Amino acid sequence: SNNNPYASFGATLARDEEQNLWSTPHDVTHTEADDDRVLYNMIVVRNQLDKDSEEWQKLNYDIYTLRQTRKEVRSRWKHILEDLGFQKEADSLLSVTKLSIISDSQNMSKARDILLKLSEETNIFPTSWELSERYLFVVDRLIALDAADEFFKMASAVYPKRPGGDRVDEGLRPLQS
């Protein structure tokens, strides 16, 4: 056995990096929601496979794709927040941790309705996106700031839903308005 107190240091760093449950390594804003557990489970399975295997390559690609999609969705939200005048506050409005709370329990229903409406009536989320609890907290904050309706209007203008469910832009980049 190895009695070196620093032997697990590299393993701890690697584990922290692999628990990259939102978008970037060591992101302290992650919350352990269902979509985070899916990503974490994919990482665990991938790490048990031989790196030269086809399964490892497929899982690695899926993990990368999921992380990129999350980053792009966050970027869309940030773009709209900045367009609404929240340039300095955008990052803090999008920051969700395990300690985040809903500001007013009466807002929960309205926040869910707005988030569902954003999902159904705009392309702010990709077609295959499952609603994330993270954005429920963000919408709650927008309700508290009396900016939720303006956010929805802006999202509808910048990321309109096309007939037949086609995405406006395959690259998930914001449209110029």
N, C-alpha and C positions, 0 to 999 in steps of 0.2 A: 504494500500500500504506500501511497505517496503522502508524506506528512507536510509537504510544502503548502503553507497557508495561501500562497498566490496561485496554486495550480488551477483553481477553478475560475480565476479572474477572466481569462479569455473566453471560457465557456459562458460566463455570466454576460459578458459583452455580446457574444454571439446570440445568446438567448434573448437579450433585450432587443437586439436588432430583428430577430425573427418574430418577436411579439409586436412588430410594426403593424399594429391593428388598424391604423387609419391611412396614412399616406406617406409618412417619412419616418426613417429610423429615429428612435428616441422621442417620438411625438408624445408629449405628456398630455395631449388633449383627447386621447382616445377614450372611448367608453366601451365596455364589454357588452355590446349589443349583439343580437343574433348574427348580423352580417360580419361583425368582428370575429365571432366564434367560427363562422364558416371559413374565413380567411386563415385564422389560426390553425384550424384542423387541416386545411390544405397544406400549410407549412409543415405541420408535424408529420403528415403522411409523406410529403416530398422528402423530408430529411431522413426518413427511414429507408428510402430507395437508393439504389446505386446511381451515382451521378451520370453514368454513361447509358442508363436505360432510357427507353422511349417514354416510359411512364413518368420518370423524373423530369424529362424535357417538357412533356405536356403539362404537368402540374406547375413547373416553373413558369411556363408561358401563361398559364391561367392565373397564377398569382400576380405576375407582372401586369397582365391585362386588367385585373380587378383593381390593383393599386392605381394604375393610370386612369381608369374610369373614375375612381373616387377623387383623384386630384383634379380631373377635368370638371367634375360636377361641382366641387368646392370652388374652382376657379369661376365657374358660371355664376354661382351665388355671390362671390366676392365682386365680380364685375357689376352685377345689378346693385349690390349695396353701395358700391362706389358711385355709380350713376345716380343713386338716390341722395347722394351727399354724405354718405358715411365713410369717406376716404380713410380717416384716422381710426374709426371704430370697426371697420369691416372684419379685421382679424379677430378682435375680441368678441364680436357678435357671433362669429363662426366657431369660436373655441368652446368645445364641450368636453367636460371631464366627468369622472365618476361622482364628483361633488356637485355637479350642476343640478339645479332644481327648477321646477316650473314656477314662475313668479307668482301666478295666481291660479289656483286649481279650477276656477271658473273659466279660465282661458283654454284649458286642455281640450275641450270639445271643439272650440273655434279653431285652435291650432291644428287639430287633426283634420278638420274640414278644409282648411286652407291648404294644408300639405297634400291632401288627396286631390283637391282641385288643381293644384300646381302639377301634380303627376298626370292627371287625366286631360287637362286642357292646355298644357304647354309641353315643350320639349326640353325643359330645364334638366330633366333626368333622361338618361337613355331609355329606349324602349324596354329593355330587359331588367331595368332597375327595380329592386324591391325597396320600398320606402324604408328609410333609415330613421331610427329613433333620434339620431343626432340632429336631424333637420326639424324635428318636432320642437326641440329646445330653441332652435334658431327662430322658428316662426313664433314661438311664445314670446321671445324677446322683441320681435318686430311688433307683435300685438301691444306689448307694454309701451313701446315707443310710438304707437299709433301709426305704424308704417307698413303694416301687413298688407292692406289693400293696395297701396301704392306699389309695393314689391310685386304683388300678383299682376297688376296692370303692366308693369315694366317687363316682367318675365313673359307675359303674353305677347308683348310687342317684340321683344328681342328673340324669344324662342317660341314662335307660334307653332301650334300643332297643325300638321298638314293632314288633309283628308286621306283616309286609308292607313293612318298611323305611321307614314314614312317620316323619318327624321329629316329635319331641315338641312342638316349638315352632318356628313358622316364623320368628320373630324372632331366633333363636339366643340367647335370653336364658336364664339359669339358672333352673331350677325351684326353688321354695322347698321345702326338705325339713324 
